[in-house]
Amino acid sequence: MGDSITEGFSIEPQEAYPARLQELLGEDYLVVNKGVCSSCAIDTESGGEVMGYPYMRQARYQEALAEKGDIYILMLGTNDAQDGMDDTEDIRYPLHNMISRKAEFVPCYGKLIESVRQAAPAAVIYLGIPMPIGQCVWRKHQEKYLQELMPCYEELLRLYPDVRKIDVHAAFMGIPKEERQKLYLADGLHPNPEGAKLIAGTVYRALQKEKTE
């Protein structure tokens, strides 16, 4: 469950991280990709209009719950780390100024976690910390805003102690900057096929660790 990083924006379906994860896990697992491009964790309204593109309002969210899976990997936040600025003009679009509503990130993400737990009580749930935001061509997306959400992820892990952490952000940051930049598409926001491989490998190692503990 996630946004365009999970869905596989601008790369082939077989190159997206869930497909790469399927390759690593093998035939004993079935990996189902329920990522939705542009989606965010925050689900709120302003002036009667919906802000952003809440994941919990998308059909794939309901489909993911209906799977009643054994393992759920949630990775949202990249689209919550934006301020709604236009690409070229100094205009901010209030309905996309998601970082201004960061106080709602934890309660909204909490509802998502709780809905997964209700749908699949025995499932193991992982909270994925998203990859860093690089030199993004869309100036509304900024790493400094993702950094503002980092304490929110830690709060979620405290509130839901049975939820495991997968730190994709740290996996990318552990690579020298020059090499790290080669893991992004030209937009500086999404992973290219090699970046998707890194995400899949990070998730795979977390699952294997859980399996051996």
C-alpha positions in Angstrom: 0.0 0.0 0.0 1.5 3.3 -1.0 1.8 6.1 -3.6 3.6 6.3 -6.9 6.8 5.0 -5.5 4.9 1.7 -4.8 2.8 1.8 -7.9 5.9 2.3 -10.1 5.6 5.7 -11.8 7.2 5.9 -15.2 8.8 2.5 -15.0 7.6 -0.8 -16.3 5.3 -2.8 -13.9 7.9 -5.5 -13.7 10.5 -2.9 -12.6 8.4 -1.5 -9.7 9.6 -2.4 -6.2 6.7 -4.8 -5.5 7.5 -6.9 -8.6 11.2 -6.9 -7.6 10.2 -8.0 -4.2 8.2 -10.8 -5.7 11.3 -12.0 -7.5 13.3 -12.0 -4.2 10.7 -13.8 -2.2 9.9 -16.4 -4.8 6.8 -18.5 -5.4 6.0 -19.1 -1.7 4.7 -15.5 -1.6 2.2 -13.5 -3.7 3.0 -9.8 -3.7 0.0 -7.5 -4.6 0.7 -3.9 -5.6 -1.9 -1.5 -4.4 0.0 1.7 -4.8 -1.8 4.8 -6.1 0.0 7.6 -7.8 -0.2 11.0 -6.1 -1.8 9.6 -3.0 -1.2 10.9 0.5 -1.8 9.7 4.0 -3.6 12.8 5.2 -7.3 12.6 4.6 -8.8 16.0 5.3 -10.9 18.8 3.7 -10.6 22.6 3.5 -13.6 24.7 2.8 -15.6 21.6 1.9 -13.0 20.4 -0.7 -10.7 17.4 -0.3 -7.1 18.3 0.1 -4.5 16.4 -2.0 -5.4 12.8 -3.1 -6.0 10.8 0.1 -5.1 7.1 -0.3 -8.0 6.1 1.9 -10.4 7.4 -0.6 -9.1 5.3 -3.5 -10.5 2.1 -4.8 -7.1 0.3 -4.4 -7.2 1.0 -0.6 -10.4 -1.0 -0.3 -9.0 -3.7 -2.6 -5.9 -3.9 -0.4 -8.1 -4.4 2.7 -10.2 -7.1 0.9 -7.0 -9.1 0.2 -6.8 -9.9 3.9 -3.1 -10.5 3.5 -0.6 -12.0 5.9 1.8 -9.1 5.5 1.0 -5.4 4.8 3.7 -2.9 3.8 2.5 0.7 4.1 4.7 3.5 2.6 3.1 6.9 2.3 4.3 10.4 3.1 6.1 11.7 0.0 3.0 13.5 -1.2 2.3 14.8 2.3 5.8 16.4 2.2 4.7 19.2 -0.2 3.7 22.8 0.1 1.5 23.2 -3.0 3.7 25.7 -4.8 3.3 26.1 -8.5 6.2 24.8 -10.6 7.2 28.2 -12.0 5.0 31.0 -10.5 5.0 32.1 -6.9 1.5 30.7 -6.4 0.6 28.2 -3.6 -2.4 26.0 -4.1 -4.1 25.7 -0.7 -5.6 22.3 -1.5 -2.2 20.8 -2.1 -0.4 22.5 0.8 -0.3 19.2 2.7 2.6 20.1 4.9 0.5 22.8 6.5 -1.7 20.0 7.8 1.1 17.8 9.1 -0.7 17.8 12.5 -3.2 15.4 10.9 -0.6 13.0 9.5 -0.4 10.8 12.6 -4.1 10.5 13.2 -4.9 9.9 9.5 -2.1 7.3 9.2 -3.2 5.8 12.4 -6.7 5.2 10.9 -5.1 3.5 7.9 -3.1 1.2 10.2 -6.2 0.4 12.3 -8.2 -0.3 9.2 -5.6 -2.8 8.1 -5.6 -4.4 11.5 -9.4 -4.7 11.5 -9.4 -6.3 8.0 -6.6 -8.7 8.7 -6.2 -9.1 12.5 -3.3 -11.6 12.3 -1.3 -9.7 9.6 2.2 -8.4 10.2 2.2 -4.7 9.4 5.3 -2.7 8.3 5.6 1.0 8.2 7.9 2.1 5.4 9.8 5.4 5.8 9.9 6.8 2.2 13.1 7.3 0.1 14.6 10.8 0.3 13.2 13.5 -2.0 16.1 14.4 -4.4 16.5 17.4 -6.6 12.9 17.4 -7.6 11.7 19.2 -10.8 8.5 20.0 -8.9 9.5 22.5 -6.3 6.5 21.7 -4.1 8.2 18.4 -3.1 11.1 19.0 -0.7 13.2 16.9 1.5 13.0 19.4 4.3 9.2 18.7 4.5 9.8 15.0 4.6 12.2 15.6 7.5 9.3 17.4 9.3 7.4 14.1 9.1 10.1 12.0 10.4 9.0 12.4 14.1 5.5 11.5 13.0 6.7 8.1 11.8 8.4 7.5 15.2 5.2 8.6 17.0 3.2 6.1 14.9 5.7 3.3 15.8 5.2 4.2 19.5 1.5 4.3 19.2 1.4 1.0 17.4 4.2 -1.1 18.9 3.2 -4.2 16.9 4.0 -2.4 13.7 7.5 -3.0 12.3 9.7 -0.3 10.7 11.3 -0.5 7.2 13.7 2.5 6.8 13.9 2.9 3.1 15.0 6.5 3.7 18.1 5.4 5.6 18.9 2.8 2.9 19.2 5.6 0.3 21.0 8.0 2.6 23.6 5.4 3.4 24.8 5.7 -0.2 27.1 8.6 -1.2 25.2 11.5 -2.8 26.7 11.1 -6.3 25.7 7.5 -6.4 22.4 8.0 -4.8 21.3 10.5 -7.5 21.7 7.7 -10.0 18.8 5.8 -8.4 16.2 8.5 -9.3 14.3 9.2 -12.5 15.0 12.5 -14.1 12.2 14.1 -12.0 14.3 13.7 -8.8 11.4 12.2 -6.9 10.7 8.7 -8.1 13.0 5.7 -8.2 14.3 4.4 -11.5 14.6 0.6 -11.9 17.8 0.5 -9.9 16.2 2.6 -7.1 13.2 0.3 -7.1 15.6 -2.7 -6.7 17.1 -0.9 -3.6 13.7 -0.5 -2.1 12.8 -4.1 -2.8 16.0 -5.3 -1.3 15.5 -3.2 1.8 11.9 -4.6 2.3 13.1 -8.1 1.6 15.8 -7.9 4.3 13.2 -6.7 6.8 10.9 -9.6 6.0 13.7 -12.1 6.3 14.8 -10.6 9.6 11.2 -11.0 10.9 11.2 -14.6 9.6 14.3 -15.6 11.6 13.4 -13.9 14.9 
